[in-house]
C-alpha cells in the first residue's frame, strides 16, 4: 500500500463538501478504514508506514489507501480537508494536462 501525493494549487481540486481537520504537533498511530483523499492547506507531517516514510506539507493533494496502518508525526500544525468519496486520481491527473 502506497501513499499517493502531488503538490498542486488548491484551485485545481474541488473540495466543496469535504470535511475539515486540524492537529497541533503530536505523534499518533492511525489506520485508514476507507480510502481517503485530502488536500493539505498548511503544516508538515511525516507519515511512516511499514514500507515508506512520506513528508506531507501544505499545498499537497494526498491519497491514503484503505487498510493503511501508519504513524503520523505532526511537525508543524496541520490544516486539511478530506473526503472518503471515490477520487479517480488517474482521470484527475489527465484533466490537468488538458
ABEGO torsion letter per residue (X at the ends): XBBBBBBBBAAABBABGBBBBBBBBBBBBBBBABBBBBBBABEBBBBBBAABBBBBBBGBBBBBBBGBBBBBBBABBBBBBBBABBBBAAAAAAAAAX
